[in-house]
Structure formats: C-alpha cells, structure tokens
C-alpha cells in the first residue's frame, strides 16, 4: 500500500515536471516568434502618410512620428515594427505636440506597411491677446500664435486678467463661453448689434464692444437671457434714437439696467 502511494506521488511529480518543461518550451517558441517578427525588416514601417494638414506643417508631424518610432518598446523591440506600434500612445503624443490639431487618427496598412495619419485642424474663431496674441477656436482653446490685428478684420478677445493662460489652455470655461457666444449671435440676429471684441477683466467682468463704439457690460453671474431682454427693452425705448452717443450699457443686474452716454 505504501509502495503504491509512493509510485503515485512520483508519477504526479513527473507529470508536473513535464508540464513545466512543455510550458517553458511553448513560451520560448512564442517569444522567439515575436522576436523574429519584431526584428525582421519586412515588418518595419515603410511609409508615413499625413493627410488633412494645411496650416500644420505635415513634415513636422512626420518627423515627430519617426522620432517615436525610433524608440524601443520594453527597451528591446523596435517601435518601427508595424505590429508593435502603440497607436493610442502615438495619437496622444501627437495631439500634445500639435495643439492646432482638433483630432488625430492613426491607422495601419499592414499589407503596404504604411502608417496613415489623418489630421483634423482647429478652426480659427478669434484672436486672444495679452502681451502676445494667439488664435483660439470656438471652444476657447488656444492653439497657435497669431499676429496683432488692427481694426475689425477678426474677432478679438483682449484679456486683462492676471490668470495664467497660454498655448494649449482655454480662455474661459466652455459653458460660459458658449453662453456669451449665443448672446452675441442673438444680439446680431434680433437687434442688428455687431460685437467685434470681448474684453475680459478680473472677477470675470466682460465688456462686449459693439461696432457703434459702445460696450455691453456683463459678468459670469449674469443671466444672459434676461440680459438680452433688458437690452431689447432699452434699445426699443430709452436709448432708441441715441445709440450713436452711447458709451455703455450695464446688464449685470436682473431687475435694472444702467447706461451712460458719452460726454
């Protein structure tokens, strides 16, 4: 009986040893196959094609991609291998490097060993200025240096806050900016008031400069729907025929509005 138990124990130990050896052998074959694919030049990227970039220099995108592909994965495998490219990591890196891109998509053509990079560029909505000027899109994202414009050729945002805002940042909270944009749109459509620029002051005070040379004063707490109603009432009554003499209208308060004429 004891001999039988000993024999069964030896068989189990032998089976475990064979299983460990087989597992190690299979893993070794798998690692060898991966290594052969990883280092085989037939699987390296042969071409990088960039589309959709007009204002962004496509050559710089290509160079930045080649820089990433020149790195090693796990310090061993080349990222130039079409199968080992971390697409999501590459997209995040390129979007960080090129703020003017609203979105970047990367796809792989395994047959032609081609990396295809499609770029969606941000649309210029305004020029934001402090000491220097940058283009911003409609979400308030600052993405590219801009020259200083004079006149009303472009919509301008003049920022007098001390809050740090720079390339890759946002001018304002998206929800607040969207409400201001809607106010400006309705003012143009319903009252024929053209707003050429926004001045931003500390404590989220806004002065919207109208083409007639006067300003609308708002802040981040203003109910903009009610403010527009009050604006329409004023323009239709108290200041109807005196807009050319108007200096500003203060619409920050829900139950009353203030206005001042130029001296």
C-alpha positions in Angstrom: 0.0 0.0 0.0 2.8 2.4 0.9 4.7 1.5 -2.3 1.6 2.3 -4.3 1.2 5.7 -2.7 4.9 6.4 -3.4 4.6 5.5 -7.0 1.5 7.7 -7.5 3.4 10.6 -5.9 6.4 10.1 -8.3 4.1 10.0 -11.3 2.4 13.3 -10.2 5.8 14.9 -9.8 7.0 13.6 -13.2 3.7 14.9 -14.8 4.3 18.4 -13.2 7.9 18.4 -14.4 6.8 17.5 -17.9 4.1 20.2 -17.9 6.6 22.9 -16.7 9.1 21.9 -19.3 6.4 21.9 -22.1 5.1 25.3 -20.9 8.6 26.8 -20.9 9.2 25.3 -24.3 6.0 26.8 -25.7 6.7 30.1 -24.2 10.2 30.1 -25.6 8.9 29.3 -29.1 6.3 32.1 -28.7 9.0 34.6 -27.6 11.3 33.5 -30.4 8.5 34.0 -33.0 7.7 37.5 -31.6 11.4 38.4 -31.6 11.8 37.3 -35.2 8.8 39.4 -36.3 9.9 42.3 -34.2 13.4 42.5 -35.7 12.5 41.5 -39.2 12.9 44.5 -41.6 10.0 43.1 -43.7 7.6 44.2 -40.9 9.0 47.7 -40.3 7.0 50.8 -41.4 7.9 51.7 -44.9 5.9 54.8 -45.3 4.2 57.5 -43.2 1.3 59.3 -45.0 -0.1 62.5 -43.4 -3.5 63.9 -44.7 -5.7 66.9 -43.6 -2.8 69.2 -42.5 -2.7 72.5 -44.3 -1.8 75.1 -41.6 0.1 72.5 -39.5 3.4 71.5 -41.1 2.9 67.9 -42.2 6.7 67.4 -42.4 6.9 68.2 -38.7 4.2 65.6 -37.9 6.2 63.0 -40.0 9.4 63.9 -38.1 7.7 63.6 -34.7 6.3 60.3 -35.7 9.7 59.0 -36.9 11.1 60.1 -33.6 8.6 58.0 -31.7 9.1 55.0 -34.0 12.9 55.2 -33.3 12.3 54.4 -29.7 12.3 50.9 -28.2 9.3 49.1 -26.7 10.2 47.4 -23.4 13.7 48.6 -24.1 14.1 45.7 -26.6 11.6 45.8 -29.6 11.7 48.5 -32.2 8.5 50.6 -32.4 9.1 50.8 -36.2 7.5 47.3 -36.4 4.1 47.8 -37.9 2.6 45.3 -35.5 4.1 46.8 -32.3 3.2 50.4 -32.8 1.2 51.7 -29.9 -1.4 53.6 -31.9 -3.2 55.2 -28.9 0.1 56.3 -27.4 1.2 57.8 -30.7 -2.1 59.8 -31.0 -1.8 61.2 -27.5 1.8 62.2 -28.1 1.0 64.0 -31.5 -2.1 65.8 -30.1 0.1 67.1 -27.2 2.8 68.3 -29.6 0.4 69.8 -32.1 -2.2 71.9 -30.3 -3.6 73.2 -33.6 -5.0 69.7 -34.3 -8.6 69.2 -33.0 -8.2 65.4 -33.6 -5.7 63.0 -34.9 -6.5 59.5 -36.2 -3.8 56.9 -36.9 -4.4 53.7 -38.9 -2.1 50.9 -40.1 -2.0 49.3 -43.6 -0.3 46.1 -42.7 0.0 44.9 -46.4 1.8 48.0 -47.5 3.5 48.6 -44.2 2.1 52.2 -44.2 1.2 54.4 -41.3 -1.7 56.7 -42.2 -2.2 59.8 -40.0 -5.3 61.9 -40.6 -5.4 65.4 -39.0 -8.5 67.5 -38.3 -7.3 71.1 -37.8 -8.9 73.5 -35.4 -10.9 76.4 -36.9 -9.9 79.9 -36.1 -12.7 81.7 -34.2 -10.9 84.6 -32.5 -7.6 86.1 -31.7 -6.9 86.2 -28.0 -4.3 88.8 -26.8 -2.5 89.6 -23.7 1.2 90.5 -24.1 1.2 88.3 -27.2 -1.6 87.0 -29.4 -2.9 83.5 -30.2 -5.6 82.0 -32.3 -8.5 80.3 -30.4 -11.2 78.0 -31.6 -14.9 78.3 -30.8 -14.4 76.3 -27.6 -11.8 78.8 -26.3 -8.8 76.5 -26.9 -5.6 78.5 -27.6 -3.7 76.7 -30.3 -1.4 78.8 -32.5 0.5 82.1 -32.3 -1.2 85.0 -34.2 -0.2 88.4 -35.3 -1.6 91.5 -33.7 -4.6 92.7 -35.8 -5.9 96.2 -36.0 -9.4 97.1 -36.9 -12.3 94.6 -37.1 -10.9 92.1 -39.5 -11.1 89.3 -36.9 -13.0 88.8 -33.7 -10.7 89.7 -30.8 -10.5 88.8 -27.1 -8.5 91.2 -25.0 -7.6 89.6 -21.7 -6.6 91.9 -18.7 -6.6 89.2 -16.0 -3.5 88.0 -14.3 -4.7 84.4 -14.6 -2.1 82.4 -16.5 -3.4 81.3 -19.9 -1.1 80.1 -22.6 -0.8 77.9 -25.7 -2.8 74.7 -25.1 -5.0 76.3 -22.5 -8.6 77.6 -22.5 -9.7 81.2 -22.3 -12.8 80.5 -20.3 -15.0 77.7 -19.1 -16.6 76.2 -22.2 -20.2 76.6 -20.8 -19.7 80.2 -20.0 -18.0 81.0 -23.4 -20.9 79.2 -25.2 -23.4 81.4 -23.4 -21.5 84.5 -24.4 -21.3 83.3 -28.0 -25.1 82.7 -28.0 -25.7 86.2 -26.6 -23.6 87.7 -29.3 -25.3 85.7 -32.0 -28.8 86.6 -30.8 -27.8 90.3 -30.5 -26.8 90.3 -34.2 -29.8 88.4 -35.4 -32.6 90.2 -33.4 -31.2 93.6 -32.7 -28.6 94.0 -35.5 -25.9 94.7 -33.0 -22.5 93.5 -34.2 -20.0 92.7 -31.4 -16.4 93.0 -32.6 -14.5 92.0 -29.5 -14.7 90.9 -25.8 -12.6 92.5 -23.1 -12.1 90.2 -20.0 -11.3 91.8 -16.7 -10.6 90.3 -13.2 -13.6 88.9 -11.3 -15.0 87.6 -14.7 -16.2 91.0 -15.8 -16.8 91.2 -19.6 -17.1 94.2 -21.9 -18.5 93.4 -25.3 -17.5 96.1 -27.8 -20.2 96.9 -30.4 -19.4 98.2 -33.8 -21.1 101.5 -32.9 -18.4 102.3 -30.4 -20.3 101.4 -27.2 -20.0 98.5 -24.8 -22.2 96.0 -23.1 -21.1 95.1 -19.5 -21.7 91.6 -18.2 -20.2 89.2 -15.8 -20.1 85.4 -15.1 -23.2 85.6 -12.9 -25.3 87.4 -15.4 -28.5 85.7 -16.6 -27.8 86.3 -20.3 -31.3 85.5 -21.5 -32.7 88.1 -19.1 -29.9 90.5 -20.0 -30.9 90.3 -23.7 -34.5 91.0 -22.8 -33.4 94.1 -20.9 -31.1 95.1 -23.8 -34.0 94.9 -26.2 -36.3 97.0 -24.0 -33.6 99.7 -23.7 -32.9 99.8 -27.4 -36.6 99.9 -28.1 -37.3 102.8 -25.7 -34.9 104.9 -23.6 -31.9 104.9 -26.0 -33.7 104.1 -29.2 -32.5 107.1 -31.2 -29.3 107.8 -29.3 -27.1 104.8 -29.9 -24.5 106.9 -31.6 -24.0 108.8 -28.3 -24.0 105.7 -26.1 -20.9 104.9 -24.0 -22.0 101.6 -22.3 -25.0 99.6 -21.1 -24.5 97.6 -17.8 -26.7 94.5 -17.9 -25.3 92.7 -14.9 -28.3 93.1 -12.7 -31.6 91.2 -13.3 -34.1 93.9 -12.2 -32.4 97.0 -13.5 -30.1 98.2 -16.2 -27.7 101.2 -16.3 -26.5 103.1 -19.3 -24.3 106.1 -19.9 -23.8 108.5 -22.8 -20.5 109.9 -24.0 -19.6 113.4 -22.8 
